[in-house]
Amino acid sequence: MFNLTKQERQVILFLISVALTGLGINFLSKKYSAIKTIACFNRDFGKIDLNKADLETLIGIAGIGEKLAQRIIDYRKANGNFLTLEELRKIKGINNYRYEKIKDLIYVK
């Protein structure tokens, strides 16, 4: 059918193998792309759930010491889970300044 020399067949075989390798790389890059991870970004990622945090976790939040962390846990035990972040203002020691400082580090669910 085609009268090709040995060198021409080798070039064609090389080009086909390069094309197949490119298709394989393209397929794998789409399948294992990091874009999927970014698309699933959670707006609360890195924040601490105020209703589940234990004493050590609360102490780890900048602006919350041991006593204040214990007050938060005591409030949660007495009143149930926090429904909003605004409820934190009811706890002794959380003034407007401290609330503004910690509100972006926590969330309630």
Secondary structure, DSSP 8 states (H G I E B T S, - for coil): -----HHHHHHHHHHHHHHHHHHHHHHHHHHT-THHHHHT--TTTT-EETTT--HHHHHTSTT--HHHHHHHHHHHHHH-S-SSGGGGGGSTT--HHHHHHHTTTEE--
